[in-house]
Amino acid sequence: MALPLERLLAEGRDRWRRLDELLDVAAKAPAWELGPERMREIVRLYRLAAADLNRLVAATADPELIDPLNALVGRGYRFVYGARRVESFWGVRRLVRFFTREIPAGFRSGRRAVVVASLAFGAGALLGFGAVAVRPSFAEDLVPGEFFTSSPRERVAEIEKKEERIATVEQAADFGSQLYTHNIRVSFLAFCLAAATVVGGIWLLFWNGVILGAVAASYVLDGVGVFFVAWVGPHGALELPSIVFAGAAGLVLGRAFWFPGEVTRGAALRAAFPTVWRMLIGTSAALVLAGLIEGSFSQLSAKTVPYPLKIGVAIVLFVALSLFLFGRRAAAEGAGREGEAA
Amino acid sequence: MNRAIGVAGTWRAKRQIRTPEHVRVRLDPAGPGSRFLGLLVDFALILALTALASSALSKLLPKSLGTLAIATLSFVLTWVYHVGFEVRREGRTPGKAMLGLRVVDARGLPLSLEQSFVRNVGRVLDFAPVLYGLGGLVALLDRDGRRLGDLLADTLVVRDEGNSRRRMAAANLPETLRRQGQAPVDPELARLARHRLSLDERELVVALVRRADKLDPRARYDLFEQAGQHFRRKLVLDLPHLSGEALVRALALAIAATGTRR
């Protein structure tokens, strides 16, 4: 049974307009300001409009008539069925819980991807190191121009002889902020590549490992391996895992995207979002810290800070990061689920 | 672009959601052009905000802290701007609002914080190699015009329904038609229209007349001539003095007079 089109339009017009107005109000005001009365009215009018849309579609195919009502019902649907976060993200306690519990929980639920990403990076590093150790001329091909110095030893001697490159807080802050904004961008790129292609992300991690291994080998071969560790270590202890983590987060999402299994792709992606988002925020935070260290502490030469201290700091940072993210398995697993529920 | 004509219209309109009331609601994906313009507006706003904030910060803070704060702020602004507006304003950044666009979850629901974050992080790859080259290419290939970030976050940019009220007021069928022509209704034509035309055909007539002004002149002529031919044959009319458009308009008046009934 179809109502005559005209009567449907005449009947519906007023209540559609009212629903439209109410939704306008609702978009601007928070739920408690709207009040239960108007809330109920929205739901009632939405149901009516939905039924009207069904009848209208049965009666006509004219998009000029259907489109406005279609849009209105879509808008009502979003309002009525869109789940809203009751809790604000920005409370202090919420933020503390996010950083101390939910981020580690995210990393733990993505730990398999972290292992895969670490293996790719580690394999690359070993290969790069091995290749240069076996035949030093490989260094020219593997190491990008800006890092390639014909003799690491001379470079180290030069750095140790000259004034400190980073002499003031100002320079350190400037350099540090440049570094971490750049590094976060790079880690986001690694994330995207891994998520969109899976293979691309693994390749990127592997290749970065090769470069690091090759640079390390050329320093070690020239007898200045300790300098290298002291130079890269303090920030590298956070920065290198961060790139691996970003790639791992991408692998988690890429797996959901390409291999959703028995659920739909959308459902698989939505299940992966909490893990991915926590891992990426954690990674970005670690990169900010790493950038600040790289801009200051890492650049200091042995005149100011002895190598053992720098290497010690590197070890402490790496152990602390690993323990923080993966250490408290049994105790924090419950907290992770709690975070999931929230 | 008018959705009823053109190939893009037919394949773009396929994404539907089914509400728990068993009503199918169509989501209307936005085109790459308007999205790019919206992005330009947002980009300009971010630049302006950054410039404003950094000039204020450099006056307030000592220089050593100032550089750090400005670099951080400009970086944070680019990300927080998109995510913040999309989550707080139901998927509308100022640029999107200006262009009448909105980001929604692909299920037609509001997008979540995580989704907004993922789709915006995706910009890093979408932007490559220059000016959204990759994202644009993916959007052209995707049925719903989604860039990589949207695919990964399962979100969709839709044409917004903000002007639905204005359009709803215009959805007054007979009045619109009567206003368009003052000529008296031919009773014979009215009888034919009532008895011999199918619902689809009456709609075709109505739709053509309603949209005549928006059509390209040549397309308008061709369409009306084709439709005129069809109705001449179907209704066995011999009205050589009427152009295709005049005939269709006369039919429209007749339909308006009798009401569109089924």
Interface residues (C-beta under 8 A of the other chain):
Chain A: A2 P4 L5 E6 L9 R13 W16 R17 D20 E21 A27 R47 A50 A51 L53 N54 V57 A59 T60 A61 D62 P63 E64 L65 D67 P68 L69 N70 A71 L72 V73 G74 R75 Y77 R78 Y81 G82 A83 R84 R85 F89 T168 V169 E170 A173 D174 G176 S177 Q178 T181 I184 R185 F188 L189 F191 C192 L193 A195 A196 L253 F257 R265 G266 L269 R270 F273 P274 V276 W277 L280
Chain B: R3 A4 I17 T19 P20 E21 H22 V23 R24 V25 R26 L27 D28 K63 S64 L65 T67 L68 A71 T72 F75 E90 V104 A106 R107 G108 L109 P110 S112 L113 E114 Q115 F117 V118 V121 G122 V124 L125 A128 L148 L151 L152 A153 D154 E161 S164 R165 R167 M168 A169 A170 A171 N172 L173 P174 L199 D200 E203 V206 A207 R210 R211 G259 T260 R261 R262
